[in-house]
Amino acid sequence: MTSIGALTENFTPSATYHDSMVNFLLKHGDSFTATHCSQVATECRRVAAIFGLDEEKAYVAGLFHDISAIIPKPERCDVADAWGVPVLEVERKFPMIVHQKLSAHMASTIFEISDSEILSAIGCHTTLKGGASNLDKVVFVADKIRWDQEGRPPYLTSLLAALKRSLDDAAFCYVNYLWKRRKELPIMHPWLEAAYIELSHLTESAS
């Protein structure tokens, strides 16, 4: 069972959050995620600036949003149970998605981030959720713009156009993209469903 102590053995935090994130992931042999997190953090800062939101909080949330990628997918539910991180039954069918909660826990326990807004944004960056804050939406959208797959995201043109209208429109653009393909998804996460329902009303009101 992976413990926080095992993950942090021979690791000393650096002077900046960025360097701490990079050095931690490199220690665990994950340069790919280190690059992705750096790119998402920069995008978080850019999106936050567009809407006059806290750029530093957005940046820090972006840095640590995927810090738990070092935990193998099949082990994530067991690790979450051991750490006292709540896991929904539907998540046990698709353990990959638990990484957002594990990342928030690691940001708090390893990197001593106590800001509840930052931890919330990390903890829902994959699914979003009902009642999401603007910071939650910034990290959610930035992660989709700087996705970690090959090639250009199929939704990117629409998402960037929506971002010019509003943050809610941008978040809904991706949520709706998944909603239309929900029968193809491994699971329908209840947080995503709640975000879809809420944002569909918000964007209808805006229009």
N, C-alpha and C positions, 0 to 999 in steps of 0.2 A: 504494500500500500504506500502510495506516494505521500510524504509528509512535507509540511512547509520547511521543517529542518533539513530534510534531504535535498529539497530544491535550492536552499540557500547556503548549503555547505560550501565554504571557501568563496562565498560571494560577498563583496563589500559594495554598498551603494556608492555611486559616483556623485559628483558635485551637482549635476543637473539630472532632471528626470529623463531627458533624452538619452544621456550617456548611460544612466542606470538601466534603462530598458534595453538598449542595444547590448551592453555588456552582459546582462542577465541572459538574453536570448542566445548570444554567441557562446556563452559558457555552456549552454545546452545544445549547441550545434545547430541553431535555427536562424541562419542569416536571412532566409526568405521572409520569415515573419518580422524580423527586425526592420527590413526594408519596407515591407508593407505597412507596419505601424508608423514608421516615419512619414511615409507618403500620406497616410490617412490623417495623421496629426496636422500636417501642413494644410491639407484640404479642409479639415475642421476649422482651423484658424481662418482660412479664406471665407468659408461659408458664414462663420460667426460674424466676421467683419461686415459682410453684406447686410446683415440684419441688425447690426448694432448690439450684438450679444458679447458676452465675456469671452474674448479670444483666448486668453490663457487657460481658462477652465476647459474650453473646447479642445485646445491643443493637448493638454495633459490627458484628457479622456481618450483622445485619439492615440496617444502613445501607448496606452496600456490596454486598449480594447481587446487585443488578441494575445495578451501575455500568457494565457493558459494554453496556447497552442502546443506547448511542449508536452502536455499530458495526453497520452494516446487516447483516441476516441473510445475504444472499448472500455477504458478504465474510468471515464469521466463521471459516470453516475456513482460508482463506488467511492471515488475520491470525494465527490460532493457529499455523499452520506457521511464519510469519515470526518469531513470538515464542518458538518452541520449546515451545509448549504441546501436549502429546500429544492427538491426535484419533483416536478409534476409527473404523474403516471405516463402522460403522453410523451414526455421527454425521454423516458426510459426506452421507448421504442426507437428513438433517434438520438443517441447520446452526443453526437456532434454539437447539437444546439445548446447543450449545457455549458459550453465554453464561455458564453457571455456572463453567466453567473459566477463561474470559477474565476474569470478574469477580474471581476469586481472584487471578489474575496482576496485574490492575490494582490491587487493594487492596494487594498487596505492593510493587509497583514505583512506583506513583504516590503512595500514601498511607502507605507505609513501615510497613505492618502485618506484623509478623514472627511473631505468635503462630500456631503451627501448628494449634491447635484452631479458631481463628477462620477461618483460611484453608480448612481442611477443610470447615467448615460452609457457607461461601460456595460452595465448589467442588462441592457435591453437593445444593444446596438444591432443585433441580428433580426429580432422580431418586432421591435418597437413595442408599444403597449398602450392600453387605454389610459387617458390622463397624462400622456407623455408631455414633458416640459419642452421648451424650445431647445434646450441644450441636448436633451435626448434625441430630438429630431435632427439637430445638426450632425451629431456623430453617426446616426443612422444613415443619413443622406450621404455624408462624406465617405463612409465605408462602401456605399454602393457605387459612388463615382470612381473611387480608387479600389475597385474590386481585386480580389487575389486570384482570379482565374486567367486563363490564356485569352488573348484577343480582346476585342472591344465589346463591352457589355451591350446586349441587344436592345436594352431599354435606355441607353445613355442619352441619345439625342432628345428623346421625350423628357427625360428627367432634367436635363440642363435647361430645356425650354420652360419647364414647370418652375424651376428654381428662379427664373427671372420674374415670375409672377408672385410667388410667395413660398415660404418654407413649408407650409402645410401642403401646398400643391405638389412640391417636390417629394415630400414624404409619401403622400398619397399615390403619386405616380408609381413608385416602386411597390408599395403595398398592393395597389390595384393590379400591377403586373403579376404578382404572385397569386392574388385572389383569382384571377382569370385562369390560372393554371393549377388551381388548388387540387384538382383530381390527380395531378401528376406528382404532387409533393409527397414525400415520405410520411409527413404528418401535417395536420393543420394546427399550428400552435394557437392556443386560446388568446395569448397576448396579441398575436398578429390579427386574429379575427376581431378583437376589441378595437385595435387601432384602425382597422378597415372601416368598421361601423362608425366610429367617431369621426374619422377624417372625411368620410364620404359626406357626412352632414356639414362639416366645417367648410369643405370646398364647395358644396352646393350653395351654402350661405354666401360665400365669397363671390360666387359667380352671379 
